[in-house]
Amino acid sequence: MAASFPGSTLASGLTHSGFHSACLNWALVPSLSTDNKTDSSTTTPDPLFHYSQALSSPLPAKFMELHANSVQHYPATANKTVSDLQGQFLRLLMRMTRPRRVLELGCFMGYSAMAMADGMASNGVLYTCEKDTQAAQLARELFDKQGYIGKSGKATIELLEGDAMASLETLAKNQLQFDAIFIDADKGGYIKYFEHIMDNGLLSKDGYILADNILFRGMVLNSNTSGLPSPPPSPTLSPTDEEASKKRSKSSLQKTANHMDAFNRHVRSDPRVEVVVLPVFDGLSVIMHKSTYAAGSEKFSGHLDEANTDKGGFV
Ligand SMILES: C[S@@+](CC[C@H](N)C(=O)[O-])C[C@H]1O[C@@H](n2cnc3c(N)ncnc32)[C@H](O)[C@@H]1O
């Protein structure tokens, strides 16, 4: 049954007027519809996604400004930011776990960085890496304008411009450790970033890594490496140009999904960590150092079947 709220119709044709005016809503941003910014293509059915977003506490209006900015400067790719709902989640997660130092790989124009910084304590520092010069410049201006640079009673954001791997190397050289690390840069780089983080002690003892897009529109199920049956090939009846181009872009998306699938398997088979793969947003993994509790104590492994243990042949 659809719930009903003042000024709002919460059903598949959800509206937010008078109810969620400060909510980040891609429908209100010119040029991009909500269809471009939902998790419907992934794991959460569209109406449920909208319902969840509408009933989650909104982020402040400055985030709306950021969306408008992204659309202006990156009309074709503005929806690279996390969804509004994920931004709301990241902020709350930071409030819950209170990390003192956070690292983000993939800043874009600073949406998720700002959402996380807002949940951190005022003495916290968030480092965010971005290789696109224009995006880095715009993000830096925004962080400055919004008071994340210098003493302002907010967590500080430090933007590291350049390739994420080079930044990771510098951070490791400086022996910095992070309580939370959000990986959201190039999908083909996830494994090397993860390895570098683990090998160089960049993750604090009780810290966690969040890896985004790990189910990649659900396409990981069709990955070559998945070991699961693939769907039958689609018929190739002299495709039109449009069909051919759709096919090409589908195959490049599938390539990205294959990177994600390889990353998921890589992490799952790493004895140093434990991981939970969450089918939320576009897929989000939470990774921590393996605890002694999870490292095979009788009590814990008793809850797992053979195939699920590290020694038990994960496909
Ligand atoms: C998905 S977007 C990040 C979105 C951002 N986390 C948000 O939600 O607002 C990925 C970003 O990573 C950047 N990127 C890709 N490869 C990179 C690399 N090797 N080093 C640093 N940044 C990279 C891209 O330029 C892009 O801006």
The ligand as an SDF file (V2000), in Angstrom:
LIG
                    3D

 27 29  0  0  0  0  0  0  0  0999 V2000
   32.6760    8.0240  -10.6880 C   0  0  0  0  0  0  0  0  0  0  0  0
   33.5950    9.4840  -10.7300 S   0  0  0  0  0  0  0  0  0  0  0  0
   33.7110    9.9010   -9.0330 C   0  0  0  0  0  0  0  0  0  0  0  0
   32.4550   10.4840   -8.4840 C   0  0  0  0  0  0  0  0  0  0  0  0
   32.5810   11.0180   -7.0860 C   0  0  0  0  0  0  0  0  0  0  0  0
   33.0720   10.0270   -6.1560 N   0  0  0  0  0  0  0  0  0  0  0  0
   31.2270   11.5110   -6.6120 C   0  0  0  0  0  0  0  0  0  0  0  0
   30.3990   10.6810   -6.2310 O   0  0  0  0  0  0  0  0  0  0  0  0
   31.0030   12.7160   -6.6720 O   0  0  0  0  0  0  0  0  0  0  0  0
   35.2100    8.8830  -11.0500 C   0  0  0  0  0  0  0  0  0  0  0  0
   36.2640    9.9680  -11.0940 C   0  0  0  0  0  0  0  0  0  0  0  0
   37.5230    9.3290  -11.0170 O   0  0  0  0  0  0  0  0  0  0  0  0
   38.4290   10.0450  -11.8190 C   0  0  0  0  0  0  0  0  0  0  0  0
   39.5180    9.1340  -12.1750 N   0  0  0  0  0  0  0  0  0  0  0  0
   39.4940    8.1220  -13.0820 C   0  0  0  0  0  0  0  0  0  0  0  0
   40.6810    7.5140  -13.1220 N   0  0  0  0  0  0  0  0  0  0  0  0
   41.4790    8.1430  -12.2330 C   0  0  0  0  0  0  0  0  0  0  0  0
   42.8200    7.9710  -11.8280 C   0  0  0  0  0  0  0  0  0  0  0  0
   43.5910    7.0220  -12.3530 N   0  0  0  0  0  0  0  0  0  0  0  0
   43.3070    8.7930  -10.9040 N   0  0  0  0  0  0  0  0  0  0  0  0
   42.5450    9.7700  -10.3460 C   0  0  0  0  0  0  0  0  0  0  0  0
   41.2660    9.9760  -10.6920 N   0  0  0  0  0  0  0  0  0  0  0  0
   40.7430    9.1830  -11.6220 C   0  0  0  0  0  0  0  0  0  0  0  0
   37.5960   10.4870  -13.0130 C   0  0  0  0  0  0  0  0  0  0  0  0
   38.2080   11.6000  -13.6550 O   0  0  0  0  0  0  0  0  0  0  0  0
   36.2590   10.7890  -12.3750 C   0  0  0  0  0  0  0  0  0  0  0  0
   36.1400   12.1420  -12.0800 O   0  0  0  0  0  0  0  0  0  0  0  0
  1  2  1  0
  2  3  1  0
  2 10  1  0
  3  4  1  0
  4  5  1  0
  5  6  1  0
  5  7  1  0
  7  8  2  0
  7  9  1  0
 10 11  1  0
 11 12  1  0
 11 26  1  0
 12 13  1  0
 13 14  1  0
 13 24  1  0
 14 15  1  0
 14 23  1  0
 15 16  2  0
 16 17  1  0
 17 18  1  0
 17 23  2  0
 18 19  1  0
 18 20  2  0
 20 21  1  0
 21 22  2  0
 22 23  1  0
 24 25  1  0
 24 26  1  0
 26 27  1  0
M  CHG  2   2   1   9  -1
M  END
$$$$
